[in-house]
Amino acid sequence: MQIVIQDIYPMHRDAISIEITHAIPGASIVSAGSLSAVIDILSTTFCDLILIDTGLPDLGGSDGIRQVVAASGGAPVLVMSNTGDYEEMITSIAAGARAFLPKTLPGPVFVAAMLVVTKGGSYVPAELLADQNLPVPPSATPAPHREASVLDGLSERYREMLRLVTLGASNKEIALRVTLQEVTVKLHLSRIFRVIGTRNRTQAAAWAARSGLVGA
């Protein structure tokens, strides 16, 4: 397996390389220190996995991630982050990354997440979703007024995604309708459910009916 690791800090690149070679005997590691170096490597070498650091000065945020995804030849791109920020996670996944890996992850967890991606899966840390202090409607407010107030605060895209949930659309179907990746839809739905104070699709559909969203 050929793996590209791009990180601004050589020490961190070396540490990741050690973890990977222990988990995947025979893995071949190619190191890069910049976005341009990654693009150059991908132009001449087939790679099975690409790890890039969001802290690179020349990455340029989501645009740089999109460049790597476009040059990857279909190989999964995993984003490593110094900040472990929720918005950075959403932006990275929306740009085409298959995983978002805070550098604070323990080595075994980091490698396990990487292996999930090699099997066709995706990975984002559950704690980033759980730690979001998103507004939950205060229970003291009468339900109809509370729900109408929260509904007014949802973006049009979030309203559309919630409408589709009430119609029984799957995450894949919602992704096609709103032109997002399925994993991004999952992240957005998790956030929507927290904002409206529900735990699952059934509760969210009932909430939407009470709020007047259905048929709106």
Buried (B, 14 or more C-beta within 10 A) or exposed (E): EBBBBBBBEEEBBBBBBEBBBEBBEEBBBBBBBBBEBBBEBBEEEEBBBBBBBBBBEEBEEBEBBBBBBEBBEEBBBBBBBBEBBBEBBBBBBBBBBBBBBBBEBEBEBBBEBBBBBBEEEBBBBEEBBEEEEBEEBEEEEEEEEBBBBBBEEBEEEBBBBBBBBBEEBEBEBBBEBBEBBBBBBBBBBBBBBBBBBBEEBEEBBEBBEBBEBEEE
